């Protein structure tokens, strides 16, 4: 199967319509989210459901930002990387050790972890990058070395983690091509695997079931944003066999962009919406406006919003409804040596007690210089936010910032639900303690 072919039997969406506050009951659940006692493989309701969090007697709106690769999916639909290769590569970034005096690699832990087990530990990925990459052409060799990690002598002890997660990613439903082709990815073995993780679908269904006011914002440096929006749009219409109840949720199929400039400012742009018939799973989604290449589709488009001021950008994103996406400025991050200060801008406003922003990204690491999120905080009524230091950023972990754990989100369908719950509790504590 070619996973880049268009989805069939699409249901037209009305872009930017407001989220409906009611939804049909999901299999295994009552409308209030209670569990009916029947076990189902991908039921969004389970006995472990967390209670609603309220602030001053009402629910805060959630604006949930999600990276794509290694956060809501394993292998994207643009690069030529299989599910097996992508999962192998991820494992090299969460396994730790160090080369000894003779240059031989020594493991510091036999278990994958998001954080180093020792101060002098480095990931196996960084070790291979330092060892193999001398020129840009060497990155081909790096991809090969990371792509079969667990099948090499040094990585074979991590094979059980690989095999377990790969089995959980398999599409364990009767495969119907007309229905499932844009919900799945083909592996090296020819089998279909989940494209977008069930744990993200589970989160969305649970938020709708509990009548939460929320928005999902996809944030990526890659080319797969439009494909993810397309797949979610299709799956949430009741076409996903694991989540058959349709969700009346607006999905803007045209990604916007967040562009950084040399004076450290940011510009957010949105573009005119593409028609369903023009929205195809393809290798490249570009929309040219003037002399600049824009994400969004191989069709003419116009700039709808163009915001330069940080406060305006924050307010705009805070008012989003449904699901939308933005392509961040990878070249700016790259040209600034991958410093966190040039990463994806993410704004926190402690005075806005009605909205809680949370970002999930596997490359967010508060302890490293090359983290991917530039955390910026508004002080009082100022229009320009202040960049937080690494020490300050660490205080917002599991409050507004989450280093996404792919191994956990593949294994536990409640992973995102539980993480949001932790962040909401911690955010309430911050507000009460005046830390914001």
Secondary structure, DSSP 4 states (H G I P E B T S, - for coil): --TTSPPSSPPP--TTPPPPS--PPPTTB-TTS-B-S---TT-S--TTPPPPP-BTTBPPEEEEEE-SBTTTBSS-SSSS--HHHHHHHHHHTS-EEEE-TTS-EEES-SS--SS-SSTT-EEHHHHHHHHH-SSGGGHHHHHHHHHTGGGSTTTGGGHHHHHHHHHHHB--S---HHHHTTTEEE-TTS-EEESS-HHHHHHHHHHHHTT--EEEEEEESSS-HHHHHHHHHHIIIIIBTTB-S-----B--S-EEEEE-TTS-EEEEEEPPPPGGG----S--EEEETTEEEES-SS---EEEEE-SHHHHHHHHHT--EEEEEEE-HHHHHHTTT-GGGSEEEEEETT-TTEEEEEE-TT--TTSTT-SEEEEEE-TT-SSPEEPPHHHHHTTBTTTEE---HHHHHH-TTHHHHHHHHHHHHHHHHHHHT--
